[in-house]
Amino acid sequence: MTHTIQVLLIDDHAIVREGYRRLLADEAAVQVIGEAATATEACELTLALRPDVVVMDIALPGMSGIEATRRIIHAAPAARILIFSMHEDAIYATRALQAGALGYISKASAPEVLMSAIYAVSRGERYLSPDVSANMTRSAQKRSDTAFAMLTPREFEVMRLLVRGETVRRIGASRG
């Protein structure tokens, strides 16, 4: 008998999580064991449930999925995280991988890509969707010392929150 891959879904949109759950329900070798809508919940549930794969969005309320990845990997280095995001830009994928994610796919990917990514990440393999991989290749061919690339993880997180419209006061309070 083969091992069932236990998956934890992290996305702030309930309808998106429902879509993931229905898609994964058709896959006999995959079982969704939990869901969360925030990065804080993601950290707590990952440590409590110890899923084989965490499928996490980047754009979460408060702390980003990248920062949650960093914290999860710090607390549980064996955790296997797959980022599933609307952001196809190389900088997001690069930051997610630097934080410890094993995979990064865009939400523009076909369902088969999500399944392939879950299987690969569950085996401890790195996985990038074709569009993200192409963007990373193009980015690597350009100057690598862009302003974004030079930001520290906290500076990148603050920049992301400012772009989302968060106030400096709220960002300071969310330092957590």
Secondary structure, 3 states (H helix, E strand, C coil): CCCCEEEEEECCCHHHHHHHHHHHHCCCCEEEEEEECCHHHHHHHHHHHCCCEEEECCCCCCCCHHHHHHHHHHHCCCCCEEEEECCCCHHHHHHHHHHCCCEEEECCCCHHHHHHHHHHHHCCCCEECHHHHHHHHHHHHCCCCCCCCCCCHHHHHHHHHHHCCCCHHHHHHCCC
